Amino acid sequence: MFTGLVETTGTLAQIFDQHPGKRFAIEAGIVATDASIGDSICINGCCLTVVEIQAGQLHFEAGEETLSRTNLGQLQVGSKVNLERSLAVGDRLGGHYVTGHVDALGSLIERTEDPPWANLRFSIPTHLASQVAGKGSIAIDGISLTVVDVDEDSFSVALIPHTLAETTLGERKVGDKVNLETDVLAKYVQRSLGVNSPDMKSLDMKSQGVKSQGIDSQT
């Protein structure tokens, strides 16, 4: 579990092909100071496991599924990535609960500079838009941000100078792909509403009816 508060940006130093996946060696700065094999690190919002440590470089393995469903598959040597160590019990929760399980890729579709701030609008798959609310939270490339507004297929955020300077969003251009994770609480609310909807109850009753008929026929 993470908070979405990026600790530092790292640099991708090496990429090794490990069919069907890849192995990344990342210059991780402060995140590497107390890292151990098996630790979970959030990389651009994607939770990966430390598999090797060499002179300040942390090594991670990403499978085919991860590479195809996140922007980690587009990384090149020299790419910057957002890094955050997992949340420890008792730590302050300054952002929101981030699982490190990316829901989808979005695209930066509009960027409006308002120095020293910037307003960014991202596309989002329509099936996820209902999990995003104005003034609610969303993780973009692992960064906990507050949503300004949302419609059926996009949402916007306003970035303060610190976020622009200390994360990869400062360098994002229109067309760039980003990893999106909606608020985990919104997922459970949507699931609960779906399970308790009239359509779902009707299906459940039909299912119970079929089972009852089956039991009766056997007695």
Secondary structure, DSSP 8 states (H G I E B T S, - for coil): -B-S---EEEEEEEEEEETTEEEEEEE-GGGGTT--TT-EEEETTEEEEEEEEETTEEEEEE-HHHHHHSGGGG--TT-EEEEEE---TT----S--B-S---EEEEEEEEEEETTEEEEEEE--HHHHTT--TT-EEEETTEEEEEEEE-SSEEEEEE-HHHHHHSGGGG--TT-EEEEEE-HHHHHHHHHHHHTSHHHHHHHHHHHHHHHHHHHHH-
